[in-house]
C-alpha cells in the first residue's frame, strides 16, 4: 500500500488531502498506527534542516478503521517565501500487533509513536516504560527519512515552492503604477507637471515593478522545471535587503532591512 496525498500551494498556504485507502491495514476494526505530517523549510546551503514546529500534526484512526474528512485534510499558512517539503509517515503505536505480543513489547529496531513522542527501540521490554537504556527519542522529525528502510512501512514526501509574498508585492506595485498613471491624467497633477514616466518617482516605481516582474517570471520557470534549489538561492538572494514594497529605506531588493554596512542588495549566496 502506498500513501496517496494531493498536495499544493495556494494563497500562501500548503494544503494536503489524504486519499489513501486504509481499510486493508485493519486489525480487529482498528488501525494501530499514528499518522504524522509536517513541513520543513529547506535553505539553499547545507544548514541543519528542522521541521516547522507549528506545522506538525498527529492523527489517529477511528474505530471504524478510517479517517474523517477533517483528519484527511491538512492546511498550514506559510509566513515566508521559499522551498519547503511536506512529509507524511505511518508509525506504529505501542499496541500494534507486531510490538505488543505475548506480554512483551518487541520494540527493538522499530520506530513507534507513544505519548507525544517518537521512539526508536534499542531492546525489547516487558513494560511500556521507555528511557535512554531501551530507546532513542527522535527529536528532529526530518530525520525520520533515515529510518524508512528499517521500520517505516509507508511515507509520502513532496517538495514545494512558494513565492506568494513576491507575487503580492508585484500586484501592489502594478496597482501603484496604474494609479500614478491615472493621477497624471488629472488636469492638476499632484506629483509633477511633466508627462507621465518623466518624474523620478515614476521611474522608481517602474524599476521596482520591472525587477519584480523578472524575479517572478524566473521563479515561475524554475518551479515548472522543478529546479527548487536554484529558486531558493534566488529567494535568499532577494532577502539580502529591505523590501521594495516598503515605502521607507528602499534599497531596491526584497527581504530584511539593511545593516550598518549598507544594503548589499542582491548578494549571491
N, C-alpha and C positions, 0 to 999 in steps of 0.2 A: 504494500500500500504506500502510495506517495501522497504528500500533502499537496492540496490544490488550493492556492490562495491567490486571489486577484488583488494586486497592489498598485496604487497610483498616487501621484502627487497632484493636487489641485487646490488652488486658492490658499497656498502656503500650508496645506495640511497633507499628511500622509494618511491615506485610508486603505484598509485591507479588509477583505471579506473572505472568510474561510469557507470553501465549497467542498471540503473533503467529506467523503462518505465513511463515517467512523464505526458503523454498526458491526463490521467484521472483526473489530477488536474486542467485542463484548466478552465478559466473564461473569456469569450469573446476573446478567442485566446491567452491570455497572462496569464502566471502563476505568480501571485503576491507574490512571495517568494524570499528570498535570501538564497543561499547555502553557509554555512561557513564550512571550513575544516582546520584542523591544527594538529600539533603533540605536544605531551607533553613528556618530559623526566621524567621517574619515578625512583627516588632514592630508595635505599633499605630501609632506615629508613623513618619514617613518617615526612619528611620535607615538606615544602609547595611546592605543585606541580603547576607549571605555564606553559602555552603554550610557545613554542618556537616562538618568535615574527616573525622571518623571514619565518616561515613555514605557517603563516596564509594566507588564500586566501578566497575571497568572490566572488561568481559568481551569475549573474542574468540570467534569461531566456530571450530568444529572442522572437520576436513577433509571431513566429510560435510554441510557447509553447514547445520548445525543447532546448537542449544544443548542441553546436558544438562539434566535436571530441576533439578540443583543450580544451574546457571547461570541458569536461568529464575526461580529463587526468590530473593527479596531480603528481608532482615529486619534491622531496626535498633531497638534498645531506646532509648526516649526517657527522658531524665533529668529533664524538667520538663514541666509542662502548657503548652499554648499552641497557637498557629496555625502550621502547617507547610505546606510544599508539596513534593511529590515530583516529580522530573523524571527523564526518561529520553530520551537522544538517541542517534541513529545518526550516527557520524562516519566519514569516510574514513580509511583508513590510507594510508601513504605509497606502498604498492604497488597502490593502486586503479587500475584501467584509465584512469579519467578524469584521473589525476595522472601516473602513470609511463607515458609514451608516447614512443616513438622516441628514447630516450636523453635526454629532457628531463622534469624534474619540473614539471608545469604546476600550480603551487600558487597562482598569482595569483588573488585573490578567492575562495579556497577555504579552508574550515576543515578541519583534519585532526589526527589524533592520532598522535604519534610519540615513542617513548622517554619515556613517562610525562608527556608534555606536550601540551597543546592549542595549536595554532598557527593563526594566520590569515595566509595568504600575501600578500605585497606584490608579488612579482615571481617569475617562473619561474626555476628554477636547473637547472644541469646535474648537480650532485652533491647528495646529501641532507645538506647541512650548513647549518644554519639559525642566523641571527643577527638582530640588530636591523635590518640592512640589507634583508633579504629577507622577514622575518616579524615578526609581533607575537604575543607569548605571551598567552593568555587565562588570567589568574590567578584571577579570580572566575568560577566556573562558572555562577553565576546570570546572568551577562552573556551566556551562550550564546543566550538568547532574542532578543537583538538581531541575531543572525546568521541566524535562521530563514529569512527571506525571501531571503537571499543564497546560502547554500550548504548548509544543513541540509535534507535531504530529509524526514526523519520525526522527530517527537519526541512525547513524551507528558508532560502535567503535570496534577496534581490537588492541590487544596487539602485539608488535613486539619485536624481539631481534636481535641485530646486534653486531657481533664481527669481522667485516671485517678487522679492523685495526690489530687485533691479527693474523688473517689469513695471512695478507700481511707480517707481521713481521715473521711468521713461514716460509713463502715462501722465504724471504730474507735469513733466517738462513740456510734453506736447500740449497739454491744456494751457499752460502758461504762455507757450508760443502763440497759440490761437488767440488768446485774449489780448496779448500785446499787439497782435496784428489788427484786431478789431479796434483797439484803442487808437491806432494810427489812422484809422479811417474816420475818427471823430474830427469834426471841424476845428476843435480846440484840443489838440493832443496834449496829454498831461506830462509826458516824459521829455519830448523834444519837438521842435518844429521842422525836423528833417524827414525825408522819406523813410518808410519802414525798412528796417535792417541796416540803417546807417548809424544808429546810436551804438555806443559801446555796450550798453545793457542788452540791446537786441543781439549783438554779435556774441556776447557771453552765453545767452540762452541757447543760441543756435549751436555754438561749440559744444556745450554740455549735452544738448539733445543729440547731436550727431555722434558724440562719444558714446552715449548710452545706446543709440541705435547699433553701432558697430559691436559693442560688447554683447548685447542681447542676441544679435544675429549670429555671432561666432559661438556663443553658448548653446543656442538652438541647434546649430550644426553639430557641435561636439556631442550633444545629447542624442541626436539622431544616429550618429556613428558609434555611440557607446564609448566615447573617449572621456570617461568621467574624471580620470586623474588629471588630464590636461585642463579640463573645465574647472576643477578645484584649484589648480595652480593659478588660473586667471582670476577666479573669485578672490583668492587670498591676495593676489597682486593688487586687485582693486581696493582691498581693505587696508592698504598702507596709508591711507589719507582720509581726510574728513569727507563727509557725504556731500555730493553736489546738489542733493536735494535740500540741504541745509542752507538757509539764506545768509548765514554768518560764517566767517572763517573758511571760505571756499578755497580749496587747493586744486580743484579740477579732478577729483577722483572719488571713489566710493569706499567708505569704511570708517575708521576711527579718527579722532581729532589729531592734528599734528602735535608733535612734541617740541621741545626747545631746540632740537637740532634741525628743525624745518620739516617740510611736508614729506619729502621722499616719495612722492606720489608715483605709483607705477613701478616701484622697485620689484625686480624679479625675485621670486622666492624659489 
